[in-house]
Amino acid sequence: MMIFKKHIRDQLKEKLKEAISSLKADYRDIIIAVDFEGYTYKEIANQTGISPGTLMSRRHRAMSLLLKKLKTEKK
């Protein structure tokens, strides 16, 4: 049973990686920075000169696109 769960988890991870990789760079970068590397919007804004509001908007759009891609693959 544990092997089966690990297999399913590995498949989900791979599908998520593929979906993130397929995003435009602006969307991919914000997902990686916030959700995987733990940066705050303020930290990213200070480094990039992009306003926190724009970064939040990009992340929201990126999450919507990821959800749509993953739902499409599920069918």
PDB file of N, CA, C, O and CB in Angstrom:
ATOM      1  N   MET A   1       0.824  -1.202   0.000  1.00  0.00           N
ATOM      2  CA  MET A   1       0.000   0.000   0.000  1.00  0.00           C
ATOM      3  C   MET A   1       0.867   1.264   0.000  1.00  0.00           C
ATOM      4  O   MET A   1       0.569   2.225  -0.710  1.00  0.00           O
ATOM      5  CB  MET A   1      -0.936  -0.001   1.214  1.00  0.00           C
ATOM      6  N   MET A   2       1.928   1.258   0.791  1.00  0.00           N
ATOM      7  CA  MET A   2       2.802   2.432   0.857  1.00  0.00           C
ATOM      8  C   MET A   2       3.495   2.682  -0.476  1.00  0.00           C
ATOM      9  O   MET A   2       3.693   3.833  -0.868  1.00  0.00           O
ATOM     10  CB  MET A   2       3.845   2.258   1.961  1.00  0.00           C
ATOM     11  N   ILE A   3       3.865   1.612  -1.174  1.00  0.00           N
ATOM     12  CA  ILE A   3       4.513   1.752  -2.478  1.00  0.00           C
ATOM     13  C   ILE A   3       3.547   2.397  -3.458  1.00  0.00           C
ATOM     14  O   ILE A   3       3.938   3.248  -4.257  1.00  0.00           O
ATOM     15  CB  ILE A   3       4.994   0.378  -3.012  1.00  0.00           C
ATOM     16  N   PHE A   4       2.282   1.991  -3.397  1.00  0.00           N
ATOM     17  CA  PHE A   4       1.264   2.562  -4.272  1.00  0.00           C
ATOM     18  C   PHE A   4       1.105   4.057  -4.004  1.00  0.00           C
ATOM     19  O   PHE A   4       1.048   4.851  -4.943  1.00  0.00           O
ATOM     20  CB  PHE A   4      -0.080   1.837  -4.079  1.00  0.00           C
ATOM     21  N   LYS A   5       1.033   4.444  -2.734  1.00  0.00           N
ATOM     22  CA  LYS A   5       0.882   5.862  -2.370  1.00  0.00           C
ATOM     23  C   LYS A   5       2.085   6.670  -2.845  1.00  0.00           C
ATOM     24  O   LYS A   5       1.932   7.780  -3.354  1.00  0.00           O
ATOM     25  CB  LYS A   5       0.709   6.018  -0.843  1.00  0.00           C
ATOM     26  N   LYS A   6       3.279   6.111  -2.677  1.00  0.00           N
ATOM     27  CA  LYS A   6       4.485   6.811  -3.123  1.00  0.00           C
ATOM     28  C   LYS A   6       4.452   6.985  -4.645  1.00  0.00           C
ATOM     29  O   LYS A   6       4.829   8.037  -5.161  1.00  0.00           O
ATOM     30  CB  LYS A   6       5.763   6.037  -2.688  1.00  0.00           C
ATOM     31  N   HIS A   7       4.007   5.964  -5.347  1.00  0.00           N
ATOM     32  CA  HIS A   7       3.916   6.027  -6.810  1.00  0.00           C
ATOM     33  C   HIS A   7       2.943   7.141  -7.232  1.00  0.00           C
ATOM     34  O   HIS A   7       3.251   7.924  -8.130  1.00  0.00           O
ATOM     35  CB  HIS A   7       3.456   4.653  -7.389  1.00  0.00           C
ATOM     36  N   ILE A   8       1.803   7.208  -6.600  1.00  0.00           N
ATOM     37  CA  ILE A   8       0.811   8.244  -6.911  1.00  0.00           C
ATOM     38  C   ILE A   8       1.385   9.625  -6.601  1.00  0.00           C
ATOM     39  O   ILE A   8       1.247  10.549  -7.402  1.00  0.00           O
ATOM     40  CB  ILE A   8      -0.501   8.011  -6.110  1.00  0.00           C
ATOM     41  N   ARG A   9       2.023   9.766  -5.452  1.00  0.00           N
ATOM     42  CA  ARG A   9       2.629  11.043  -5.059  1.00  0.00           C
ATOM     43  C   ARG A   9       3.704  11.460  -6.067  1.00  0.00           C
ATOM     44  O   ARG A   9       3.783  12.629  -6.445  1.00  0.00           O
ATOM     45  CB  ARG A   9       3.237  10.940  -3.638  1.00  0.00           C
ATOM     46  N   ASP A  10       4.523  10.510  -6.497  1.00  0.00           N
ATOM     47  CA  ASP A  10       5.561  10.809  -7.485  1.00  0.00           C
ATOM     48  C   ASP A  10       4.955  11.246  -8.814  1.00  0.00           C
ATOM     49  O   ASP A  10       5.464  12.158  -9.465  1.00  0.00           O
ATOM     50  CB  ASP A  10       6.458   9.589  -7.698  1.00  0.00           C
ATOM     51  N   GLN A  11       3.865  10.591  -9.213  1.00  0.00           N
ATOM     52  CA  GLN A  11       3.188  10.980 -10.451  1.00  0.00           C
ATOM     53  C   GLN A  11       2.634  12.397 -10.354  1.00  0.00           C
ATOM     54  O   GLN A  11       2.744  13.176 -11.301  1.00  0.00           O
ATOM     55  CB  GLN A  11       2.058   9.997 -10.773  1.00  0.00           C
ATOM     56  N   LEU A  12       2.039  12.730  -9.211  1.00  0.00           N
ATOM     57  CA  LEU A  12       1.488  14.072  -9.023  1.00  0.00           C
ATOM     58  C   LEU A  12       2.589  15.130  -9.055  1.00  0.00           C
ATOM     59  O   LEU A  12       2.424  16.192  -9.655  1.00  0.00           O
ATOM     60  CB  LEU A  12       0.721  14.153  -7.698  1.00  0.00           C
ATOM     61  N   LYS A  13       3.708  14.831  -8.408  1.00  0.00           N
ATOM     62  CA  LYS A  13       4.842  15.755  -8.420  1.00  0.00           C
ATOM     63  C   LYS A  13       5.320  16.006  -9.846  1.00  0.00           C
ATOM     64  O   LYS A  13       5.605  17.142 -10.226  1.00  0.00           O
ATOM     65  CB  LYS A  13       5.993  15.206  -7.563  1.00  0.00           C
ATOM     66  N   GLU A  14       5.403  14.941 -10.623  1.00  0.00           N
ATOM     67  CA  GLU A  14       5.878  15.066 -12.000  1.00  0.00           C
ATOM     68  C   GLU A  14       4.910  15.895 -12.839  1.00  0.00           C
ATOM     69  O   GLU A  14       5.337  16.732 -13.635  1.00  0.00           O
ATOM     70  CB  GLU A  14       6.067  13.681 -12.629  1.00  0.00           C
ATOM     71  N   LYS A  15       3.617  15.667 -12.666  1.00  0.00           N
ATOM     72  CA  LYS A  15       2.614  16.444 -13.402  1.00  0.00           C
ATOM     73  C   LYS A  15       2.676  17.921 -13.012  1.00  0.00           C
ATOM     74  O   LYS A  15       2.533  18.798 -13.865  1.00  0.00           O
ATOM     75  CB  LYS A  15       1.201  15.886 -13.140  1.00  0.00           C
ATOM     76  N   LEU A  16       2.888  18.194 -11.726  1.00  0.00           N
ATOM     77  CA  LEU A  16       3.001  19.577 -11.270  1.00  0.00           C
ATOM     78  C   LEU A  16       4.249  20.232 -11.860  1.00  0.00           C
ATOM     79  O   LEU A  16       4.190  21.373 -12.320  1.00  0.00           O
ATOM     80  CB  LEU A  16       3.040  19.638  -9.730  1.00  0.00           C
ATOM     81  N   LYS A  17       5.374  19.523 -11.849  1.00  0.00           N
ATOM     82  CA  LYS A  17       6.613  20.057 -12.445  1.00  0.00           C
ATOM     83  C   LYS A  17       6.410  20.384 -13.917  1.00  0.00           C
ATOM     84  O   LYS A  17       6.830  21.440 -14.390  1.00  0.00           O
ATOM     85  CB  LYS A  17       7.770  19.049 -12.287  1.00  0.00           C
ATOM     86  N   GLU A  18       5.765  19.474 -14.637  1.00  0.00           N
ATOM     87  CA  GLU A  18       5.518  19.690 -16.064  1.00  0.00           C
ATOM     88  C   GLU A  18       4.621  20.897 -16.286  1.00  0.00           C
ATOM     89  O   GLU A  18       4.872  21.710 -17.176  1.00  0.00           O
ATOM     90  CB  GLU A  18       4.887  18.447 -16.695  1.00  0.00           C
ATOM     91  N   ALA A  19       3.575  21.013 -15.474  1.00  0.00           N
ATOM     92  CA  ALA A  19       2.646  22.137 -15.611  1.00  0.00           C
ATOM     93  C   ALA A  19       3.350  23.458 -15.311  1.00  0.00           C
ATOM     94  O   ALA A  19       3.153  24.437 -16.030  1.00  0.00           O
ATOM     95  CB  ALA A  19       1.436  21.954 -14.675  1.00  0.00           C
ATOM     96  N   ILE A  20       4.160  23.496 -14.266  1.00  0.00           N
ATOM     97  CA  ILE A  20       4.894  24.717 -13.922  1.00  0.00           C
ATOM     98  C   ILE A  20       5.889  25.056 -15.032  1.00  0.00           C
ATOM     99  O   ILE A  20       6.020  26.219 -15.412  1.00  0.00           O
ATOM    100  CB  ILE A  20       5.630  24.554 -12.562  1.00  0.00           C
ATOM    101  N   SER A  21       6.577  24.064 -15.544  1.00  0.00           N
ATOM    102  CA  SER A  21       7.551  24.288 -16.612  1.00  0.00           C
ATOM    103  C   SER A  21       6.916  24.857 -17.872  1.00  0.00           C
ATOM    104  O   SER A  21       7.563  25.584 -18.627  1.00  0.00           O
ATOM    105  CB  SER A  21       8.258  22.998 -16.944  1.00  0.00           C
ATOM    106  N   SER A  22       5.656  24.528 -18.097  1.00  0.00           N
ATOM    107  CA  SER A  22       4.985  24.989 -19.311  1.00  0.00           C
ATOM    108  C   SER A  22       4.482  26.434 -19.220  1.00  0.00           C
ATOM    109  O   SER A  22       4.046  27.000 -20.222  1.00  0.00           O
ATOM    110  CB  SER A  22       3.830  24.078 -19.619  1.00  0.00           C
ATOM    111  N   LEU A  23       4.540  27.029 -18.030  1.00  0.00           N
ATOM    112  CA  LEU A  23       4.090  28.421 -17.866  1.00  0.00           C
ATOM    113  C   LEU A  23       5.081  29.395 -18.491  1.00  0.00           C
ATOM    114  O   LEU A  23       6.266  29.091 -18.633  1.00  0.00           O
ATOM    115  CB  LEU A  23       3.899  28.754 -16.374  1.00  0.00           C
ATOM    116  N   LYS A  24       4.577  30.575 -18.864  1.00  0.00           N
ATOM    117  CA  LYS A  24       5.469  31.655 -19.297  1.00  0.00           C
ATOM    118  C   LYS A  24       6.407  31.983 -18.142  1.00  0.00           C
ATOM    119  O   LYS A  24       6.061  31.786 -16.977  1.00  0.00           O
ATOM    120  CB  LYS A  24       4.658  32.928 -19.748  1.00  0.00           C
ATOM    121  N   ALA A  25       7.584  32.479 -18.466  1.00  0.00           N
ATOM    122  CA  ALA A  25       8.619  32.756 -17.462  1.00  0.00           C
ATOM    123  C   ALA A  25       8.113  33.642 -16.321  1.00  0.00           C
ATOM    124  O   ALA A  25       8.411  33.366 -15.159  1.00  0.00           O
ATOM    125  CB  ALA A  25       9.816  33.419 -18.124  1.00  0.00           C
ATOM    126  N   ASP A  26       7.359  34.692 -16.626  1.00  0.00           N
ATOM    127  CA  ASP A  26       6.862  35.589 -15.567  1.00  0.00           C
ATOM    128  C   ASP A  26       6.007  34.835 -14.556  1.00  0.00           C
ATOM    129  O   ASP A  26       6.094  35.086 -13.354  1.00  0.00           O
ATOM    130  CB  ASP A  26       6.047  36.741 -16.177  1.00  0.00           C
ATOM    131  N   TYR A  27       5.191  33.921 -15.038  1.00  0.00           N
ATOM    132  CA  TYR A  27       4.320  33.150 -14.152  1.00  0.00           C
ATOM    133  C   TYR A  27       5.096  32.054 -13.427  1.00  0.00           C
ATOM    134  O   TYR A  27       4.917  31.840 -12.228  1.00  0.00           O
ATOM    135  CB  TYR A  27       3.166  32.538 -14.946  1.00  0.00           C
ATOM    136  N   ARG A  28       5.940  31.377 -14.157  1.00  0.00           N
ATOM    137  CA  ARG A  28       6.747  30.300 -13.572  1.00  0.00           C
ATOM    138  C   ARG A  28       7.644  30.841 -12.454  1.00  0.00           C
ATOM    139  O   ARG A  28       7.744  30.243 -11.383  1.00  0.00           O
ATOM    140  CB  ARG A  28       7.606  29.615 -14.663  1.00  0.00           C
ATOM    141  N   ASP A  29       8.290  31.974 -12.716  1.00  0.00           N
ATOM    142  CA  ASP A  29       9.230  32.537 -11.742  1.00  0.00           C
ATOM    143  C   ASP A  29       8.552  32.927 -10.438  1.00  0.00           C
ATOM    144  O   ASP A  29       9.116  32.713  -9.365  1.00  0.00           O
ATOM    145  CB  ASP A  29       9.924  33.745 -12.330  1.00  0.00           C
ATOM    146  N   ILE A  30       7.347  33.498 -10.511  1.00  0.00           N
ATOM    147  CA  ILE A  30       6.675  33.928  -9.282  1.00  0.00           C
ATOM    148  C   ILE A  30       6.222  32.721  -8.468  1.00  0.00           C
ATOM    149  O   ILE A  30       6.289  32.747  -7.239  1.00  0.00           O
ATOM    150  CB  ILE A  30       5.469  34.830  -9.611  1.00  0.00           C
ATOM    151  N   ILE A  31       5.766  31.669  -9.133  1.00  0.00           N
ATOM    152  CA  ILE A  31       5.367  30.449  -8.416  1.00  0.00           C
ATOM    153  C   ILE A  31       6.574  29.849  -7.705  1.00  0.00           C
ATOM    154  O   ILE A  31       6.493  29.494  -6.529  1.00  0.00           O
ATOM    155  CB  ILE A  31       4.741  29.411  -9.392  1.00  0.00           C
ATOM    156  N   ILE A  32       7.678  29.738  -8.407  1.00  0.00           N
ATOM    157  CA  ILE A  32       8.884  29.156  -7.808  1.00  0.00           C
ATOM    158  C   ILE A  32       9.379  30.004  -6.641  1.00  0.00           C
ATOM    159  O   ILE A  32       9.701  29.474  -5.577  1.00  0.00           O
ATOM    160  CB  ILE A  32       9.994  29.014  -8.863  1.00  0.00           C
ATOM    161  N   ALA A  33       9.438  31.318  -6.840  1.00  0.00           N
ATOM    162  CA  ALA A  33       9.968  32.206  -5.797  1.00  0.00           C
ATOM    163  C   ALA A  33       9.111  32.195  -4.535  1.00  0.00           C
ATOM    164  O   ALA A  33       9.639  32.099  -3.427  1.00  0.00           O
ATOM    165  CB  ALA A  33      10.072  33.626  -6.328  1.00  0.00           C
ATOM    166  N   VAL A  34       7.799  32.291  -4.697  1.00  0.00           N
ATOM    167  CA  VAL A  34       6.909  32.381  -3.532  1.00  0.00           C
ATOM    168  C   VAL A  34       6.622  31.008  -2.927  1.00  0.00           C
ATOM    169  O   VAL A  34       6.777  30.811  -1.721  1.00  0.00           O
ATOM    170  CB  VAL A  34       5.594  33.056  -3.924  1.00  0.00           C
ATOM    171  N   ASP A  35       6.213  30.078  -3.750  1.00  0.00           N
ATOM    172  CA  ASP A  35       5.703  28.810  -3.237  1.00  0.00           C
ATOM    173  C   ASP A  35       6.774  27.753  -2.954  1.00  0.00           C
ATOM    174  O   ASP A  35       6.559  26.859  -2.135  1.00  0.00           O
ATOM    175  CB  ASP A  35       4.727  28.257  -4.205  1.00  0.00           C
ATOM    176  N   PHE A  36       7.910  27.850  -3.618  1.00  0.00           N
ATOM    177  CA  PHE A  36       8.942  26.845  -3.400  1.00  0.00           C
ATOM    178  C   PHE A  36      10.160  27.398  -2.661  1.00  0.00           C
ATOM    179  O   PHE A  36      10.775  26.695  -1.858  1.00  0.00           O
ATOM    180  CB  PHE A  36       9.373  26.266  -4.721  1.00  0.00           C
ATOM    181  N   GLU A  37      10.505  28.649  -2.932  1.00  0.00           N
ATOM    182  CA  GLU A  37      11.689  29.227  -2.294  1.00  0.00           C
ATOM    183  C   GLU A  37      11.350  30.092  -1.087  1.00  0.00           C
ATOM    184  O   GLU A  37      12.240  30.464  -0.322  1.00  0.00           O
ATOM    185  CB  GLU A  37      12.461  30.046  -3.296  1.00  0.00           C
ATOM    186  N   GLY A  38      10.068  30.417  -0.909  1.00  0.00           N
ATOM    187  CA  GLY A  38       9.632  31.113   0.300  1.00  0.00           C
ATOM    188  C   GLY A  38       9.850  32.617   0.344  1.00  0.00           C
ATOM    189  O   GLY A  38       9.773  33.216   1.417  1.00  0.00           O
ATOM    190  N   TYR A  39      10.119  33.237  -0.791  1.00  0.00           N
ATOM    191  CA  TYR A  39      10.293  34.689  -0.801  1.00  0.00           C
ATOM    192  C   TYR A  39       8.953  35.394  -0.605  1.00  0.00           C
ATOM    193  O   TYR A  39       7.905  34.876  -0.992  1.00  0.00           O
ATOM    194  CB  TYR A  39      10.945  35.144  -2.118  1.00  0.00           C
ATOM    195  N   THR A  40       8.998  36.570  -0.005  1.00  0.00           N
ATOM    196  CA  THR A  40       7.795  37.387   0.131  1.00  0.00           C
ATOM    197  C   THR A  40       7.664  38.274  -1.105  1.00  0.00           C
ATOM    198  O   THR A  40       8.627  38.477  -1.845  1.00  0.00           O
ATOM    199  CB  THR A  40       7.840  38.248   1.435  1.00  0.00           C
ATOM    200  N   TYR A  41       6.467  38.795  -1.314  1.00  0.00           N
ATOM    201  CA  TYR A  41       6.265  39.711  -2.438  1.00  0.00           C
ATOM    202  C   TYR A  41       7.162  40.938  -2.295  1.00  0.00           C
ATOM    203  O   TYR A  41       7.693  41.445  -3.282  1.00  0.00           O
ATOM    204  CB  TYR A  41       4.785  40.139  -2.530  1.00  0.00           C
ATOM    205  N   LYS A  42       7.325  41.407  -1.071  1.00  0.00           N
ATOM    206  CA  LYS A  42       8.162  42.587  -0.833  1.00  0.00           C
ATOM    207  C   LYS A  42       9.622  42.302  -1.196  1.00  0.00           C
ATOM    208  O   LYS A  42      10.281  43.141  -1.810  1.00  0.00           O
ATOM    209  CB  LYS A  42       8.058  43.031   0.642  1.00  0.00           C
ATOM    210  N   GLU A  43      10.123  41.139  -0.826  1.00  0.00           N
ATOM    211  CA  GLU A  43      11.501  40.769  -1.160  1.00  0.00           C
ATOM    212  C   GLU A  43      11.693  40.697  -2.676  1.00  0.00           C
ATOM    213  O   GLU A  43      12.689  41.187  -3.209  1.00  0.00           O
ATOM    214  CB  GLU A  43      11.868  39.417  -0.515  1.00  0.00           C
ATOM    215  N   ILE A  44      10.741  40.089  -3.353  1.00  0.00           N
ATOM    216  CA  ILE A  44      10.839  39.971  -4.814  1.00  0.00           C
ATOM    217  C   ILE A  44      10.753  41.352  -5.449  1.00  0.00           C
ATOM    218  O   ILE A  44      11.502  41.666  -6.373  1.00  0.00           O
ATOM    219  CB  ILE A  44       9.721  39.047  -5.372  1.00  0.00           C
ATOM    220  N   ALA A  45       9.837  42.174  -4.949  1.00  0.00           N
ATOM    221  CA  ALA A  45       9.679  43.533  -5.480  1.00  0.00           C
ATOM    222  C   ALA A  45      10.974  44.331  -5.326  1.00  0.00           C
ATOM    223  O   ALA A  45      11.377  45.044  -6.244  1.00  0.00           O
ATOM    224  CB  ALA A  45       8.521  44.261  -4.766  1.00  0.00           C
ATOM    225  N   ASN A  46      11.618  44.212  -4.179  1.00  0.00           N
ATOM    226  CA  ASN A  46      12.879  44.928  -3.948  1.00  0.00           C
ATOM    227  C   ASN A  46      13.975  44.476  -4.909  1.00  0.00           C
ATOM    228  O   ASN A  46      14.799  45.285  -5.336  1.00  0.00           O
ATOM    229  CB  ASN A  46      13.342  44.725  -2.506  1.00  0.00           C
ATOM    230  N   GLN A  47      13.990  43.190  -5.250  1.00  0.00           N
ATOM    231  CA  GLN A  47      15.011  42.650  -6.144  1.00  0.00           C
ATOM    232  C   GLN A  47      14.734  42.944  -7.617  1.00  0.00           C
ATOM    233  O   GLN A  47      15.659  43.138  -8.407  1.00  0.00           O
ATOM    234  CB  GLN A  47      15.124  41.163  -5.943  1.00  0.00           C
ATOM    235  N   THR A  48      13.443  42.976  -7.977  1.00  0.00           N
ATOM    236  CA  THR A  48      13.089  43.077  -9.394  1.00  0.00           C
ATOM    237  C   THR A  48      12.596  44.449  -9.826  1.00  0.00           C
ATOM    238  O   THR A  48      12.628  44.778 -11.012  1.00  0.00           O
ATOM    239  CB  THR A  48      12.048  42.075  -9.711  1.00  0.00           C
ATOM    240  N   GLY A  49      12.137  45.256  -8.863  1.00  0.00           N
ATOM    241  CA  GLY A  49      11.546  46.550  -9.205  1.00  0.00           C
ATOM    242  C   GLY A  49      10.103  46.430  -9.674  1.00  0.00           C
ATOM    243  O   GLY A  49       9.512  47.419 -10.109  1.00  0.00           O
ATOM    244  N   ILE A  50       9.531  45.240  -9.594  1.00  0.00           N
ATOM    245  CA  ILE A  50       8.137  45.016  -9.964  1.00  0.00           C
ATOM    246  C   ILE A  50       7.294  45.205  -8.702  1.00  0.00           C
ATOM    247  O   ILE A  50       7.653  44.706  -7.636  1.00  0.00           O
ATOM    248  CB  ILE A  50       7.926  43.579 -10.594  1.00  0.00           C
ATOM    249  N   SER A  51       6.184  45.919  -8.819  1.00  0.00           N
ATOM    250  CA  SER A  51       5.376  46.212  -7.630  1.00  0.00           C
ATOM    251  C   SER A  51       4.787  44.931  -7.039  1.00  0.00           C
ATOM    252  O   SER A  51       4.506  43.975  -7.762  1.00  0.00           O
ATOM    253  CB  SER A  51       4.248  47.200  -7.977  1.00  0.00           C
ATOM    254  N   PRO A  52       4.604  44.923  -5.705  1.00  0.00           N
ATOM    255  CA  PRO A  52       4.000  43.754  -5.065  1.00  0.00           C
ATOM    256  C   PRO A  52       2.618  43.418  -5.641  1.00  0.00           C
ATOM    257  O   PRO A  52       2.264  42.245  -5.760  1.00  0.00           O
ATOM    258  CB  PRO A  52       3.885  43.991  -3.566  1.00  0.00           C
ATOM    259  N   GLY A  53       1.852  44.432  -5.994  1.00  0.00           N
ATOM    260  CA  GLY A  53       0.530  44.200  -6.571  1.00  0.00           C
ATOM    261  C   GLY A  53       0.604  43.450  -7.886  1.00  0.00           C
ATOM    262  O   GLY A  53      -0.194  42.548  -8.141  1.00  0.00           O
ATOM    263  N   THR A  54       1.561  43.823  -8.717  1.00  0.00           N
ATOM    264  CA  THR A  54       1.756  43.131  -9.995  1.00  0.00           C
ATOM    265  C   THR A  54       2.199  41.696  -9.752  1.00  0.00           C
ATOM    266  O   THR A  54       1.746  40.780 -10.439  1.00  0.00           O
ATOM    267  CB  THR A  54       2.795  43.871 -10.867  1.00  0.00           C
ATOM    268  N   LEU A  55       3.080  41.496  -8.779  1.00  0.00           N
ATOM    269  CA  LEU A  55       3.545  40.148  -8.450  1.00  0.00           C
ATOM    270  C   LEU A  55       2.393  39.276  -7.954  1.00  0.00           C
ATOM    271  O   LEU A  55       2.282  38.110  -8.332  1.00  0.00           O
ATOM    272  CB  LEU A  55       4.654  40.210  -7.390  1.00  0.00           C
ATOM    273  N   MET A  56       1.535  39.849  -7.104  1.00  0.00           N
ATOM    274  CA  MET A  56       0.377  39.107  -6.605  1.00  0.00           C
ATOM    275  C   MET A  56      -0.559  38.739  -7.746  1.00  0.00           C
ATOM    276  O   MET A  56      -1.090  37.629  -7.794  1.00  0.00           O
ATOM    277  CB  MET A  56      -0.375  39.928  -5.548  1.00  0.00           C
ATOM    278  N   SER A  57      -0.756  39.671  -8.657  1.00  0.00           N
ATOM    279  CA  SER A  57      -1.618  39.427  -9.808  1.00  0.00           C
ATOM    280  C   SER A  57      -1.048  38.309 -10.681  1.00  0.00           C
ATOM    281  O   SER A  57      -1.785  37.433 -11.133  1.00  0.00           O
ATOM    282  CB  SER A  57      -1.790  40.713 -10.633  1.00  0.00           C
ATOM    283  N   ARG A  58       0.253  38.343 -10.914  1.00  0.00           N
ATOM    284  CA  ARG A  58       0.901  37.306 -11.722  1.00  0.00           C
ATOM    285  C   ARG A  58       0.776  35.940 -11.063  1.00  0.00           C
ATOM    286  O   ARG A  58       0.522  34.940 -11.734  1.00  0.00           O
ATOM    287  CB  ARG A  58       2.378  37.646 -11.946  1.00  0.00           C
ATOM    288  N   ARG A  59       0.958  35.902  -9.741  1.00  0.00           N
ATOM    289  CA  ARG A  59       0.862  34.618  -9.039  1.00  0.00           C
ATOM    290  C   ARG A  59      -0.564  34.079  -9.113  1.00  0.00           C
ATOM    291  O   ARG A  59      -0.771  32.886  -9.331  1.00  0.00           O
ATOM    292  CB  ARG A  59       1.302  34.768  -7.564  1.00  0.00           C
ATOM    293  N   HIS A  60      -1.537  34.954  -8.933  1.00  0.00           N
ATOM    294  CA  HIS A  60      -2.936  34.533  -9.009  1.00  0.00           C
ATOM    295  C   HIS A  60      -3.232  33.955 -10.399  1.00  0.00           C
ATOM    296  O   HIS A  60      -3.859  32.903 -10.522  1.00  0.00           O
ATOM    297  CB  HIS A  60      -3.887  35.728  -8.701  1.00  0.00           C
ATOM    298  N   ARG A  61      -2.775  34.650 -11.435  1.00  0.00           N
ATOM    299  CA  ARG A  61      -2.986  34.178 -12.806  1.00  0.00           C
ATOM    300  C   ARG A  61      -2.261  32.850 -13.028  1.00  0.00           C
ATOM    301  O   ARG A  61      -2.804  31.935 -13.648  1.00  0.00           O
ATOM    302  CB  ARG A  61      -2.497  35.235 -13.826  1.00  0.00           C
ATOM    303  N   ALA A  62      -1.039  32.752 -12.520  1.00  0.00           N
ATOM    304  CA  ALA A  62      -0.265  31.514 -12.666  1.00  0.00           C
ATOM    305  C   ALA A  62      -0.980  30.347 -12.000  1.00  0.00           C
ATOM    306  O   ALA A  62      -1.035  29.252 -12.560  1.00  0.00           O
ATOM    307  CB  ALA A  62       1.141  31.682 -12.069  1.00  0.00           C
ATOM    308  N   MET A  63      -1.526  30.569 -10.811  1.00  0.00           N
ATOM    309  CA  MET A  63      -2.241  29.504 -10.106  1.00  0.00           C
ATOM    310  C   MET A  63      -3.482  29.081 -10.883  1.00  0.00           C
ATOM    311  O   MET A  63      -3.807  27.896 -10.943  1.00  0.00           O
ATOM    312  CB  MET A  63      -2.631  29.961  -8.691  1.00  0.00           C
ATOM    313  N   SER A  64      -4.165  30.036 -11.467  1.00  0.00           N
ATOM    314  CA  SER A  64      -5.347  29.726 -12.282  1.00  0.00           C
ATOM    315  C   SER A  64      -4.965  28.876 -13.486  1.00  0.00           C
ATOM    316  O   SER A  64      -5.647  27.905 -13.812  1.00  0.00           O
ATOM    317  CB  SER A  64      -6.039  31.020 -12.749  1.00  0.00           C
ATOM    318  N   LEU A  65      -3.876  29.246 -14.141  1.00  0.00           N
ATOM    319  CA  LEU A  65      -3.407  28.487 -15.292  1.00  0.00           C
ATOM    320  C   LEU A  65      -2.981  27.064 -14.898  1.00  0.00           C
ATOM    321  O   LEU A  65      -3.266  26.101 -15.610  1.00  0.00           O
ATOM    322  CB  LEU A  65      -2.242  29.217 -15.957  1.00  0.00           C
ATOM    323  N   LEU A  66      -2.301  26.952 -13.762  1.00  0.00           N
ATOM    324  CA  LEU A  66      -1.883  25.627 -13.289  1.00  0.00           C
ATOM    325  C   LEU A  66      -3.095  24.746 -13.005  1.00  0.00           C
ATOM    326  O   LEU A  66      -3.129  23.579 -13.395  1.00  0.00           O
ATOM    327  CB  LEU A  66      -1.014  25.754 -12.023  1.00  0.00           C
ATOM    328  N   LEU A  67      -4.075  25.306 -12.331  1.00  0.00           N
ATOM    329  CA  LEU A  67      -5.283  24.551 -12.018  1.00  0.00           C
ATOM    330  C   LEU A  67      -5.966  24.070 -13.293  1.00  0.00           C
ATOM    331  O   LEU A  67      -6.390  22.918 -13.390  1.00  0.00           O
ATOM    332  CB  LEU A  67      -6.248  25.406 -11.189  1.00  0.00           C
ATOM    333  N   LYS A  68      -6.065  24.969 -14.266  1.00  0.00           N
ATOM    334  CA  LYS A  68      -6.688  24.607 -15.529  1.00  0.00           C
ATOM    335  C   LYS A  68      -5.907  23.492 -16.242  1.00  0.00           C
ATOM    336  O   LYS A  68      -6.503  22.546 -16.758  1.00  0.00           O
ATOM    337  CB  LYS A  68      -6.792  25.838 -16.430  1.00  0.00           C
ATOM    338  N   LYS A  69      -4.576  23.608 -16.266  1.00  0.00           N
ATOM    339  CA  LYS A  69      -3.743  22.587 -16.917  1.00  0.00           C
ATOM    340  C   LYS A  69      -3.899  21.231 -16.218  1.00  0.00           C
ATOM    341  O   LYS A  69      -4.031  20.198 -16.875  1.00  0.00           O
ATOM    342  CB  LYS A  69      -2.256  23.021 -16.914  1.00  0.00           C
ATOM    343  N   LEU A  70      -3.883  21.247 -14.899  1.00  0.00           N
ATOM    344  CA  LEU A  70      -3.958  19.991 -14.153  1.00  0.00           C
ATOM    345  C   LEU A  70      -5.346  19.366 -14.272  1.00  0.00           C
ATOM    346  O   LEU A  70      -5.462  18.142 -14.337  1.00  0.00           O
ATOM    347  CB  LEU A  70      -3.610  20.225 -12.677  1.00  0.00           C
ATOM    348  N   LYS A  71      -6.383  20.170 -14.302  1.00  0.00           N
ATOM    349  CA  LYS A  71      -7.735  19.638 -14.497  1.00  0.00           C
ATOM    350  C   LYS A  71      -7.886  19.036 -15.882  1.00  0.00           C
ATOM    351  O   LYS A  71      -8.522  17.995 -16.044  1.00  0.00           O
ATOM    352  CB  LYS A  71      -8.782  20.736 -14.287  1.00  0.00           C
ATOM    353  N   THR A  72      -7.303  19.687 -16.882  1.00  0.00           N
ATOM    354  CA  THR A  72      -7.377  19.197 -18.260  1.00  0.00           C
ATOM    355  C   THR A  72      -6.675  17.848 -18.378  1.00  0.00           C
ATOM    356  O   THR A  72      -7.172  16.945 -19.052  1.00  0.00           O
ATOM    357  CB  THR A  72      -6.749  20.215 -19.238  1.00  0.00           C
ATOM    358  N   GLU A  73      -5.530  17.709 -17.730  1.00  0.00           N
ATOM    359  CA  GLU A  73      -4.788  16.447 -17.788  1.00  0.00           C
ATOM    360  C   GLU A  73      -5.534  15.323 -17.091  1.00  0.00           C
ATOM    361  O   GLU A  73      -5.402  14.156 -17.461  1.00  0.00           O
ATOM    362  CB  GLU A  73      -3.412  16.614 -17.163  1.00  0.00           C
ATOM    363  N   LYS A  74      -6.316  15.676 -16.086  1.00  0.00           N
ATOM    364  CA  LYS A  74      -7.056  14.676 -15.299  1.00  0.00           C
ATOM    365  C   LYS A  74      -8.105  13.970 -16.147  1.00  0.00           C
ATOM    366  O   LYS A  74      -8.405  12.797 -15.922  1.00  0.00           O
ATOM    367  CB  LYS A  74      -7.728  15.338 -14.087  1.00  0.00           C
ATOM    368  N   LYS A  75      -8.668  14.691 -17.131  1.00  0.00           N
ATOM    369  CA  LYS A  75      -9.758  14.130 -17.951  1.00  0.00           C
ATOM    370  C   LYS A  75      -9.287  13.079 -18.912  1.00  0.00           C
ATOM    371  O   LYS A  75     -10.090  12.523 -19.661  1.00  0.00           O
ATOM    372  CB  LYS A  75     -10.444  15.217 -18.719  1.00  0.00           C
TER     373      LYS A  75
END
